[in-house]
Amino acid sequence: MDLNIILMFSVLLATMVLFVFEVFSIDKIAFLIIVSLILLGLVTPEEGVSGFSNSATIAVLSLMILAIAMEENGVIHWLTSGMEKIKSWPIFIIAPVFMIVTASISAFISTTAVVVVFIKIVKQLSEKYKIPQSKLLLPISFAGILGGSCTLMGTTTNLIVNAVAKDLGAEKLGFFEFSILGITFLLVSIVFITITLRWLPWDKTKKLTTDYEIDDYITKVRIHPDSQLIGKTIEESFLLEKLNVSLLQIIRNNLIHNSPGKYITLKKDDELLLMCNIENLDRIKKSDNFIVNNDNNLDTLESEDEKGNDKVTSELNESVFVELLMLPGAALLGKTLGSLRSFMLQGAIPLAIKKRKTFISIKEKILKNSMSPLFLKVGDRLLVEISKGDLPALQSMENVVLLQEYYTSVRNPNFKKYFSLSVLILVIALAATGLLSIMVSALTGVCILLVTKNLDLKTVYKKVNWQIFFLLAGMIPLGAAMHNTGADIWISEKLLFFLGGQDNYVIIGSLFLVTMILSGVVSNNATAIIMTPIAISLAQGLNLDFKPFILTIMFAANFSFFTPMGYQTNTLIYGIGNYNFKHFLLIGGMLSIILWLLATFLLAKTI
């Protein structure tokens, strides 16, 4: 094996490890890939940064901007505004209806943007009409993925596969060229998911305090030099009285003692990490025995509470609880509750964090066993308290979605709504008819919206998911490096050794299965970039038509239903719907197997 191929596989392996274990954010991983490939000499500097000017990357950016315009001008909300009318229908009818509507819109608008809007709608229906959101969120996420797979502009994966394949000499795909296949997969999935709804969890009726453990706060205090507790054991202090106070750590001489026993003697300048409710937090603050860490900004918390009591006569100043869902690129990511109290500038008081369930962050959710601060990550929800009058200010927060009962969309003039929708239809028509490429038609649509003042660039800068943009820009050189080093040919030769002389069903089925499994643990876009050159080389080696192999990668990379990490929408609904990993593994896994067998049969027939 050539040294360059070994280096190429080393970079690939490192990339997969970083993605799977979430060591860095995806945009940081993208930059690491670019720099590694250039320094190792696997690509030229020009090739290393070529992803930023790649037509697929620019097309994706333009389509994200169009999706922002559709949401800002009320188009997506308008298209889904009639969903409340079906509140009295049985859940086994509501779910497929939601899936059909979600998939239809996702075929032309960013899947993530559509699913985020539906999350809000489902949450409102759940609170008002007791419709179980856990029975709808997973079907909606899956339907968004399937709907996006039906057209060339429906998902970034399709655009990436088409662009990489075209660079390698394949013919570009038509806008609706594979729509029949996509619709077939969608209809089969709707039937299957509707049947398996009974295995999805029912919403658990919890009080707000139970759901968020809102009564429990984490704070750090220091034993006052004149404290009466010095020389006493923890058992003798009030910490272990019948109060809602838990001692998590003692930090003494820079040494951390976890879960300290009740017989440990307290000393001057000991730092205590406590978990307690707000009443005991106030008691600790007023005590002469402790110095409360200023980093927690508890004075601000108290003053805001006092101010809130003076404003109860005003409806606008009435305090409400608001959930903030963290999307990739949110400015709040990586911050703790303590730092958030000084960071939030919109009048909101951070109260609690509800963690997204992942292999890594599940330990952070159990605060008593966690030794590191509770950091916000993608998919987490932050509970804040804010006055109703300040709610609109939260909408300007970057890559943060408001999920709460009092949320109302900004009213937009009907002209903006209809005009924006007309621009989207124009973009679709220009791309579908082949008059313009998707990139050019999308850029044209963005330009029209900007010139007519139906889109504000300041809003675009805040709401564009730049992580996806940088991910694509960083991953595209990876495909070029595979081609430069001959790694794609090396892999295809090994595949030819095993698949040579095999039936077309075995060839397509094997390629589909490998791609689908990889997309379950690595980004679907990254999977597409890695696997497309391999598929092209395999088709060349077998002297077969490229198109079935390209479509195999396209669909397989999208169909990552069996883990909550494979697709961004799955990550978002994971914690919100009270799902366990088993729901994705069993229901998503069975769906993946069904689609794998069906796709193998349909695609192999086209060879």
C-alpha positions as CSV (number, residue, x, y, z in Angstrom):
1,M,0.0,0.0,0.0
2,D,1.3,3.4,-1.0
3,L,2.3,5.8,1.9
4,N,-0.1,8.5,0.6
5,I,-3.0,6.0,0.8
6,I,-2.0,5.1,4.4
7,L,-2.0,8.8,5.3
8,M,-5.4,9.2,3.6
9,F,-6.9,6.4,5.6
10,S,-5.4,7.8,8.8
11,V,-7.1,11.1,8.1
12,L,-10.3,9.3,7.4
13,L,-10.1,7.3,10.6
14,A,-9.3,10.4,12.6
15,T,-12.2,12.2,11.0
16,M,-14.7,9.5,11.9
17,V,-13.4,9.3,15.5
18,L,-13.8,13.1,15.9
19,F,-17.4,12.9,14.4
20,V,-18.5,9.9,16.5
21,F,-17.2,11.1,19.9
22,E,-18.0,14.8,19.2
23,V,-14.5,15.8,20.3
24,F,-14.8,19.1,18.5
25,S,-17.7,20.9,16.8
26,I,-18.2,20.0,13.1
27,D,-16.8,23.3,11.8
28,K,-13.6,22.8,13.8
29,I,-13.3,19.3,12.4
30,A,-13.7,20.7,8.9
31,F,-10.8,23.1,9.4
32,L,-8.6,20.3,10.9
33,I,-9.3,18.2,7.8
34,I,-8.3,21.1,5.4
35,V,-5.1,21.8,7.3
36,S,-4.2,18.1,7.7
37,L,-4.7,17.3,4.0
38,I,-2.6,20.3,2.9
39,L,0.3,19.7,5.4
40,L,0.4,16.1,4.5
41,G,0.7,17.0,0.8
42,L,-2.5,15.0,-0.1
43,V,-4.0,18.0,-1.8
44,T,-2.6,21.3,-3.1
45,P,-3.4,24.5,-1.1
46,E,-5.8,25.5,-3.9
47,E,-7.6,22.1,-3.7
48,G,-7.6,22.4,0.1
49,V,-9.8,25.5,0.0
50,S,-11.7,24.6,-3.1
51,G,-14.7,23.6,-1.0
52,F,-15.4,27.3,-0.3
53,S,-16.0,28.0,-4.0
54,N,-17.5,24.6,-4.9
55,S,-20.9,25.0,-6.6
56,A,-22.5,22.6,-4.2
57,T,-21.4,24.6,-1.2
58,I,-22.6,27.9,-2.7
59,A,-25.9,26.2,-3.7
60,V,-26.4,24.9,-0.1
61,L,-25.6,28.3,1.4
62,S,-28.1,30.0,-1.0
63,L,-30.8,27.4,-0.2
64,M,-30.3,28.0,3.5
65,I,-30.8,31.7,2.9
66,L,-34.0,31.0,1.0
67,A,-35.2,28.8,3.9
68,I,-34.5,31.7,6.3
69,A,-36.5,34.0,4.1
70,M,-39.4,31.5,4.0
71,E,-39.5,31.3,7.8
72,E,-39.0,35.0,8.5
73,N,-41.7,36.0,6.0
74,G,-44.2,33.4,7.4
75,V,-44.3,31.1,4.4
76,I,-43.5,27.9,6.3
77,H,-45.9,28.8,9.1
78,W,-48.6,29.7,6.5
79,L,-48.1,26.3,4.8
80,T,-48.6,24.5,8.0
81,S,-51.2,26.8,9.7
82,G,-54.1,24.4,9.0
83,M,-52.6,21.5,11.0
84,E,-54.5,22.5,14.2
85,K,-57.7,21.6,12.5
86,I,-56.9,17.9,12.7
87,K,-56.6,17.9,16.5
88,S,-59.7,15.7,17.0
89,W,-58.5,13.0,14.6
90,P,-57.0,9.7,15.8
91,I,-53.3,9.7,16.2
92,F,-53.0,7.0,13.6
93,I,-54.4,9.5,11.0
94,I,-52.7,12.6,12.4
95,A,-49.2,11.1,12.1
96,P,-49.4,10.2,8.4
97,V,-50.9,13.5,7.6
98,F,-48.1,15.3,9.4
99,M,-45.6,13.1,7.6
100,I,-47.0,13.9,4.1
101,V,-47.1,17.6,4.7
102,T,-43.6,17.6,6.2
103,A,-42.2,15.6,3.4
104,S,-43.9,17.7,0.7
105,I,-42.4,20.9,2.1
106,S,-39.0,19.4,2.8
107,A,-38.6,18.4,-0.9
108,F,-38.1,22.1,-1.7
109,I,-37.1,23.8,1.6
110,S,-34.4,22.9,4.1
111,T,-35.4,19.8,6.0
112,T,-34.1,21.2,9.3
113,A,-36.0,24.5,8.9
114,V,-39.2,22.6,8.2
115,V,-38.8,20.2,11.1
116,V,-38.0,23.0,13.5
117,V,-41.3,24.7,12.6
118,F,-43.2,21.4,13.0
119,I,-41.6,20.9,16.5
120,K,-43.2,24.2,17.5
121,I,-46.6,23.2,16.0
122,V,-46.5,19.8,17.7
123,K,-45.5,21.3,21.0
124,Q,-48.5,23.7,20.9
125,L,-50.9,20.9,19.9
126,S,-49.6,18.8,22.8
127,E,-50.0,21.5,25.4
128,K,-53.5,22.7,24.1
129,Y,-55.1,19.5,23.0
130,K,-53.1,16.8,24.8
131,I,-51.9,15.3,21.5
132,P,-48.8,13.2,22.4
133,Q,-45.8,14.9,20.8
134,S,-43.7,11.7,21.2
135,K,-46.0,10.0,18.7
136,L,-45.4,12.7,16.1
137,L,-41.8,14.1,16.4
138,L,-40.0,11.0,15.3
139,P,-42.4,10.4,12.3
140,I,-42.0,14.1,11.3
141,S,-38.1,13.9,11.5
142,F,-38.1,10.7,9.4
143,A,-40.6,12.2,6.9
144,G,-38.5,15.4,6.5
145,I,-35.4,13.2,5.7
146,L,-37.4,11.1,3.2
147,G,-39.1,14.2,1.6
148,G,-35.7,15.9,1.2
149,S,-34.5,12.8,-0.7
150,C,-37.1,13.2,-3.4
151,T,-35.6,16.2,-5.3
152,L,-32.1,17.4,-6.1
153,M,-32.5,20.5,-3.9
154,G,-34.3,18.8,-1.1
155,T,-31.2,18.0,1.0
156,T,-27.6,19.0,1.0
157,T,-26.6,15.4,0.6
158,N,-28.2,15.2,-2.8
159,L,-26.4,18.3,-4.0
160,I,-23.0,17.1,-2.7
161,V,-23.3,13.6,-4.3
162,N,-24.3,15.2,-7.6
163,A,-21.4,17.7,-7.5
164,V,-18.8,15.1,-6.5
165,A,-20.0,12.7,-9.1
166,K,-20.0,15.3,-11.8
167,D,-16.4,16.3,-11.0
168,L,-15.5,12.6,-11.4
169,G,-17.0,12.5,-14.9
170,A,-20.5,11.4,-14.3
171,E,-23.6,13.1,-15.9
172,K,-25.4,15.5,-13.6
173,L,-28.8,14.3,-12.3
174,G,-32.0,16.0,-13.2
175,F,-34.1,17.9,-10.6
176,F,-36.9,15.3,-10.5
177,E,-34.9,12.4,-12.0
178,F,-35.2,10.2,-9.0
179,S,-38.4,11.5,-7.5
180,I,-40.4,8.4,-8.2
181,L,-37.9,6.3,-6.2
182,G,-38.0,8.9,-3.4
183,I,-41.8,9.0,-3.3
184,T,-41.9,5.1,-3.3
185,F,-39.6,5.1,-0.2
186,L,-41.7,7.8,1.4
187,L,-45.0,5.9,1.0
188,V,-43.6,2.6,2.3
189,S,-42.1,4.5,5.3
190,I,-45.4,6.2,6.1
191,V,-47.2,2.9,6.2
192,F,-44.5,1.3,8.3
193,I,-44.2,4.1,10.8
194,T,-48.0,4.4,11.2
195,I,-48.1,0.7,12.1
196,T,-45.2,1.1,14.6
197,L,-46.7,4.2,16.4
198,R,-47.8,2.0,19.2
199,W,-44.2,1.3,20.1
200,L,-43.3,5.0,20.5
201,P,-43.5,6.3,24.0
202,W,-46.5,8.2,25.4
203,D,-45.8,11.6,26.8
204,K,-45.2,11.5,30.5
205,T,-47.3,14.1,32.3
206,K,-44.7,15.9,34.4
207,K,-44.8,19.2,36.3
208,L,-42.4,21.8,35.0
209,T,-40.4,21.5,38.2
210,T,-40.1,17.7,37.7
211,D,-39.2,17.9,34.1
212,Y,-36.4,20.3,34.6
213,E,-35.6,19.7,38.2
214,I,-36.2,23.5,38.4
215,D,-36.0,23.5,42.2
216,D,-32.4,22.4,42.1
217,Y,-29.6,24.9,41.4
218,I,-25.9,24.4,41.3
219,T,-23.8,26.9,43.2
220,K,-20.3,27.2,44.7
221,V,-19.7,28.7,48.1
222,R,-16.6,29.3,50.3
223,I,-16.5,28.8,54.0
224,H,-16.2,32.3,55.6
225,P,-13.0,32.8,57.7
226,D,-15.3,33.6,60.8
227,S,-17.8,30.9,60.0
228,Q,-19.3,29.0,63.0
229,L,-19.0,25.8,60.9
230,I,-15.2,25.6,61.0
231,G,-14.2,22.6,62.9
232,K,-17.6,21.0,62.6
233,T,-18.4,17.9,60.6
234,I,-20.8,18.0,57.6
235,E,-23.2,16.0,59.8
236,E,-23.1,18.7,62.5
237,S,-23.7,21.5,59.9
238,F,-27.2,22.4,58.6
239,L,-26.2,20.9,55.2
240,L,-27.6,17.5,56.1
241,E,-30.7,18.6,57.9
242,K,-34.0,17.8,56.3
243,L,-33.5,20.4,53.6
244,N,-33.2,20.2,49.9
245,V,-29.4,20.7,49.9
246,S,-27.0,18.2,48.5
247,L,-23.2,18.5,48.9
248,L,-21.6,17.4,45.7
249,Q,-17.9,18.3,46.2
250,I,-15.5,19.8,48.6
251,I,-12.5,21.5,47.1
252,R,-9.6,21.9,49.6
253,N,-6.1,23.0,48.8
254,N,-7.0,22.6,45.1
255,L,-7.9,18.9,45.6
256,I,-11.4,17.8,44.8
257,H,-13.2,15.4,47.1
258,N,-16.2,13.9,45.4
259,S,-19.4,12.9,47.3
260,P,-17.8,13.8,50.7
261,G,-19.0,11.8,53.7
262,K,-20.8,13.2,56.6
263,Y,-17.9,12.9,59.0
264,I,-15.5,15.2,57.1
265,T,-14.6,18.3,59.1
266,L,-15.1,21.6,57.5
267,K,-12.2,24.0,57.3
268,K,-11.6,27.7,56.6
269,D,-11.7,28.5,52.8
270,D,-13.1,25.1,51.9
271,E,-15.1,25.5,48.6
272,L,-18.4,23.6,48.5
273,L,-20.3,22.7,45.4
274,L,-24.0,22.6,46.4
275,M,-27.2,21.6,44.8
276,C,-30.3,23.2,46.4
277,N,-33.6,24.8,45.8
278,I,-34.1,28.6,45.6
279,E,-35.3,28.9,49.2
280,N,-32.2,27.3,50.6
281,L,-30.1,29.2,48.0
282,D,-31.4,32.4,49.5
283,R,-30.8,31.1,53.0
284,I,-27.2,30.3,52.2
285,K,-26.6,33.7,50.7
286,K,-27.9,35.4,53.8
287,S,-25.9,33.2,56.1
288,D,-22.7,34.6,57.7
289,N,-21.1,31.2,57.3
290,F,-20.6,31.3,53.5
291,I,-19.3,33.5,50.8
292,V,-21.3,32.9,47.6
293,N,-19.2,32.7,44.4
294,N,-19.9,35.9,42.4
295,D,-19.6,34.0,39.2
296,N,-23.1,32.6,39.7
297,N,-24.6,36.2,39.7
298,L,-27.1,35.2,42.3
299,D,-27.7,38.8,43.3
300,T,-29.0,39.4,39.7
301,L,-31.3,36.4,40.1
302,E,-32.7,37.8,43.3
303,S,-33.2,41.3,42.1
304,E,-34.9,40.0,39.0
305,D,-37.3,38.0,41.2
306,E,-38.0,41.0,43.3
307,K,-38.6,43.2,40.2
308,G,-41.0,40.5,38.9
309,N,-43.1,40.8,42.0
310,D,-43.7,44.5,41.3
311,K,-44.8,43.9,37.8
312,V,-47.6,41.4,38.2
313,T,-50.2,43.9,37.4
314,S,-48.9,44.3,33.8
315,E,-49.6,41.5,31.4
316,L,-46.6,42.3,29.3
317,N,-44.3,42.1,32.3
318,E,-45.8,38.9,33.6
319,S,-43.0,36.3,33.9
320,V,-43.2,33.2,31.8
321,F,-41.1,30.1,31.3
322,V,-39.5,29.7,27.9
323,E,-37.6,26.7,26.4
324,L,-34.7,27.5,24.1
325,L,-33.6,24.7,21.8
326,M,-29.9,24.8,20.9
327,L,-29.1,24.4,17.2
328,P,-25.6,24.0,15.8
329,G,-23.8,27.3,15.8
330,A,-25.8,28.8,18.7
331,A,-23.9,31.5,20.6
332,L,-24.9,29.8,23.9
333,L,-23.2,26.5,23.1
334,G,-20.4,25.5,25.5
335,K,-21.6,27.8,28.3
336,T,-22.6,26.9,31.8
337,L,-25.5,28.2,33.8
338,G,-23.2,30.4,35.7
339,S,-21.7,32.0,32.6
340,L,-25.2,32.3,31.0
341,R,-26.4,34.5,33.8
342,S,-24.0,37.2,32.7
343,F,-24.3,36.4,29.0
344,M,-28.0,36.7,28.5
345,L,-28.7,40.2,27.4
346,Q,-32.4,40.0,26.5
347,G,-33.8,40.2,30.1
348,A,-34.0,36.4,30.4
349,I,-32.9,34.6,33.5
350,P,-31.4,31.1,32.9
351,L,-33.0,28.6,35.3
352,A,-32.1,25.1,34.3
353,I,-30.6,22.9,31.5
354,K,-32.3,19.8,30.2
355,K,-29.6,17.7,28.4
356,R,-30.0,16.0,25.1
357,K,-29.5,12.2,25.6
358,T,-26.2,11.1,24.0
359,F,-23.6,8.5,24.9
360,I,-21.4,11.3,26.2
361,S,-23.8,13.8,27.8
362,I,-26.0,11.3,29.6
363,K,-23.4,11.4,32.5
364,E,-23.7,15.2,32.6
365,K,-27.5,14.9,33.2
366,I,-26.9,13.1,36.5
367,L,-25.5,16.0,38.3
368,K,-24.5,14.2,41.4
369,N,-22.1,12.0,39.5
370,S,-20.8,14.7,37.2
371,M,-17.5,16.3,38.0
372,S,-17.5,18.8,35.2
373,P,-19.8,21.9,34.8
374,L,-23.0,21.4,32.9
375,F,-22.3,22.7,29.5
376,L,-24.9,23.5,26.8
377,K,-24.6,21.3,23.7
378,V,-26.5,20.9,20.4
379,G,-30.0,19.6,21.1
380,D,-30.1,20.7,24.8
381,R,-32.9,22.8,26.0
382,L,-32.4,25.9,28.3
383,L,-35.2,26.9,30.5
384,V,-35.3,30.7,31.1
385,E,-37.7,33.0,32.9
386,I,-38.6,36.2,31.0
387,S,-41.4,38.8,30.9
388,K,-43.9,38.4,28.0
389,G,-42.9,41.9,26.8
390,D,-39.3,40.8,26.3
391,L,-40.2,37.6,24.3
392,P,-39.6,39.2,20.9
393,A,-36.0,40.0,21.9
394,L,-35.2,36.3,22.2
395,Q,-36.1,35.7,18.5
396,S,-32.9,37.5,17.5
397,M,-30.7,35.0,19.2
398,E,-28.5,33.1,16.8
399,N,-29.4,29.5,16.0
400,V,-31.8,29.2,19.0
401,V,-35.4,28.1,18.6
402,L,-38.1,29.2,21.0
403,L,-40.2,26.3,22.3
404,Q,-42.9,27.4,24.7
405,E,-46.6,28.1,25.1
406,Y,-46.6,31.8,24.7
407,Y,-44.6,31.9,21.5
408,T,-46.2,33.7,18.6
409,S,-44.7,34.3,15.2
410,V,-44.1,37.8,14.1
411,R,-47.0,39.0,11.9
412,N,-45.8,39.7,8.4
413,P,-47.6,41.5,5.7
414,N,-49.4,39.1,3.3
415,F,-47.4,40.7,0.4
416,K,-44.1,39.4,1.9
417,K,-45.5,36.0,2.4
418,Y,-46.9,35.6,-1.1
419,F,-43.9,37.3,-2.8
420,S,-41.4,35.1,-1.0
421,L,-43.4,32.0,-2.0
422,S,-43.5,33.1,-5.6
423,V,-39.7,33.6,-5.5
424,L,-39.3,30.0,-4.2
425,I,-41.5,28.6,-6.9
426,L,-39.5,30.6,-9.5
427,V,-36.3,29.1,-8.2
428,I,-37.7,25.6,-8.3
429,A,-39.1,26.1,-11.8
430,L,-35.8,27.5,-13.2
431,A,-33.8,24.6,-11.7
432,A,-36.4,21.9,-12.6
433,T,-36.6,23.0,-16.2
434,G,-32.8,23.1,-16.6
435,L,-32.8,26.8,-17.6
436,L,-30.4,27.5,-14.7
437,S,-28.5,25.3,-12.4
438,I,-29.6,25.0,-8.8
439,M,-26.8,27.2,-7.6
440,V,-27.6,30.0,-10.1
441,S,-31.4,29.8,-9.6
442,A,-31.0,29.8,-5.8
443,L,-28.6,32.8,-6.0
444,T,-31.1,34.6,-8.3
445,G,-33.8,34.0,-5.8
446,V,-31.7,35.4,-2.9
447,C,-30.8,38.4,-5.0
448,I,-34.5,39.1,-5.8
449,L,-35.5,38.9,-2.1
450,L,-32.6,41.2,-1.1
451,V,-33.3,43.8,-3.8
452,T,-37.0,43.9,-3.0
453,K,-36.2,44.2,0.8
454,N,-37.9,40.9,1.6
455,L,-34.8,39.7,3.2
456,D,-32.3,41.3,5.6
457,L,-28.7,40.4,5.4
458,K,-28.3,41.0,9.2
459,T,-30.9,38.3,9.8
460,V,-29.0,36.0,7.3
461,Y,-25.7,36.5,9.1
462,K,-27.4,35.5,12.4
463,K,-29.5,32.6,11.3
464,V,-27.4,30.8,8.6
465,N,-26.1,27.5,10.0
466,W,-22.5,28.3,9.2
467,Q,-21.4,25.0,10.7
468,I,-22.9,23.1,7.8
469,F,-21.3,25.6,5.3
470,F,-17.8,25.0,6.8
471,L,-18.4,21.3,7.1
472,L,-19.1,21.0,3.4
473,A,-16.2,23.3,2.5
474,G,-13.9,21.1,4.7
475,M,-15.2,17.8,3.5
476,I,-15.0,18.4,-0.2
477,P,-11.2,18.4,-0.3
478,L,-11.4,15.0,1.4
479,G,-13.0,13.6,-1.8
480,A,-10.3,15.3,-3.9
481,A,-7.6,13.7,-1.6
482,M,-9.1,10.3,-2.0
483,H,-8.9,10.7,-5.8
484,N,-5.4,12.2,-5.7
485,T,-3.9,9.4,-3.6
486,G,-5.8,6.6,-5.4
487,A,-7.5,5.6,-2.1
488,D,-10.8,5.4,-3.9
489,I,-9.4,3.1,-6.6
490,W,-7.6,1.0,-3.9
491,I,-10.9,0.5,-2.1
492,S,-12.8,-0.2,-5.3
493,E,-10.2,-2.8,-6.3
494,K,-10.8,-4.6,-3.0
495,L,-14.5,-4.4,-3.5
496,L,-14.1,-5.7,-7.0
497,F,-12.2,-8.7,-5.6
498,F,-15.2,-9.6,-3.3
499,L,-18.0,-8.4,-5.6
500,G,-16.6,-9.4,-9.0
501,G,-18.9,-11.8,-10.7
502,Q,-21.6,-11.3,-8.1
503,D,-25.2,-10.5,-9.0
504,N,-26.2,-6.8,-9.3
505,Y,-28.4,-7.1,-6.3
506,V,-25.4,-8.2,-4.2
507,I,-23.3,-5.3,-5.5
508,I,-25.8,-2.6,-5.0
509,G,-27.0,-4.1,-1.7
510,S,-23.5,-4.2,-0.3
511,L,-22.7,-0.7,-1.3
512,F,-26.0,0.6,0.1
513,L,-25.6,-1.2,3.4
514,V,-22.0,0.1,4.0
515,T,-23.0,3.7,3.2
516,M,-26.1,3.5,5.3
517,I,-24.3,2.2,8.4
518,L,-21.5,4.8,8.0
519,S,-24.1,7.6,7.8
520,G,-25.6,6.5,11.1
521,V,-22.4,7.4,13.0
522,V,-20.9,10.1,10.8
523,S,-22.5,13.1,9.2
524,N,-24.6,12.2,6.1
525,N,-22.8,14.8,4.1
526,A,-19.4,13.5,5.2
527,T,-20.5,10.0,4.3
528,A,-21.6,11.1,0.8
529,I,-18.3,12.8,0.1
530,I,-16.3,9.7,1.3
531,M,-18.4,7.1,-0.5
532,T,-19.2,8.8,-3.9
533,P,-15.7,8.5,-5.3
534,I,-15.6,4.8,-4.2
535,A,-19.0,4.1,-5.9
536,I,-17.8,5.8,-9.1
537,S,-14.6,3.8,-9.1
538,L,-16.5,0.6,-8.5
539,A,-18.9,1.3,-11.3
540,Q,-15.9,1.9,-13.6
541,G,-14.2,-1.3,-12.6
542,L,-17.4,-3.3,-13.2
543,N,-18.0,-1.4,-16.5
544,L,-21.5,-0.5,-15.4
545,D,-23.6,2.6,-15.6
546,F,-22.7,5.2,-13.0
547,K,-26.2,6.4,-12.2
548,P,-27.5,3.5,-10.1
549,F,-24.3,3.7,-8.0
550,I,-24.7,7.4,-7.5
551,L,-28.3,7.0,-6.5
552,T,-27.3,4.3,-4.1
553,I,-25.0,6.6,-2.2
554,M,-27.5,9.4,-2.3
555,F,-30.3,7.5,-0.7
556,A,-28.2,5.4,1.6
557,A,-26.4,8.5,3.0
558,N,-29.8,10.1,3.8
559,F,-31.4,7.0,5.3
560,S,-29.7,7.2,8.7
561,F,-32.8,6.4,10.8
562,F,-31.3,4.0,13.3
563,T,-29.3,6.4,15.5
564,P,-30.2,9.9,16.7
565,M,-26.8,11.2,15.6
566,G,-27.0,10.4,11.9
567,Y,-29.2,13.4,10.9
568,Q,-29.6,16.8,12.5
569,T,-33.4,16.5,12.8
570,N,-33.1,13.2,14.7
571,T,-30.7,14.9,17.2
572,L,-33.2,17.8,17.8
573,I,-36.2,15.6,18.5
574,Y,-34.3,13.0,20.6
575,G,-34.7,14.7,24.0
576,I,-37.8,16.6,23.2
577,G,-39.9,13.5,22.4
578,N,-38.6,11.6,25.5
579,Y,-37.1,8.9,23.2
580,N,-34.6,6.3,24.1
581,F,-31.8,5.1,21.8
582,K,-33.8,1.9,21.4
583,H,-36.6,3.7,19.6
584,F,-34.2,4.7,16.9
585,L,-32.4,1.4,16.9
586,L,-35.6,-0.7,16.7
587,I,-38.0,1.4,14.7
588,G,-35.4,3.3,12.7
589,G,-33.4,0.1,12.3
590,M,-36.3,-1.9,11.0
591,L,-37.2,1.0,8.6
592,S,-33.6,1.1,7.4
593,I,-33.6,-2.6,6.7
594,I,-36.9,-2.4,4.8
595,L,-35.6,0.5,2.7
596,W,-32.3,-1.2,2.1
597,L,-34.0,-4.3,0.7
598,L,-36.5,-2.2,-1.4
599,A,-33.8,0.2,-2.7
600,T,-31.5,-2.8,-3.6
601,F,-34.3,-4.4,-5.6
602,L,-35.3,-1.1,-7.4
603,L,-31.8,0.2,-8.1
604,A,-30.3,-3.1,-9.2
605,K,-33.1,-3.4,-11.8
606,T,-31.9,-0.2,-13.5
607,I,-28.4,-1.5,-14.2
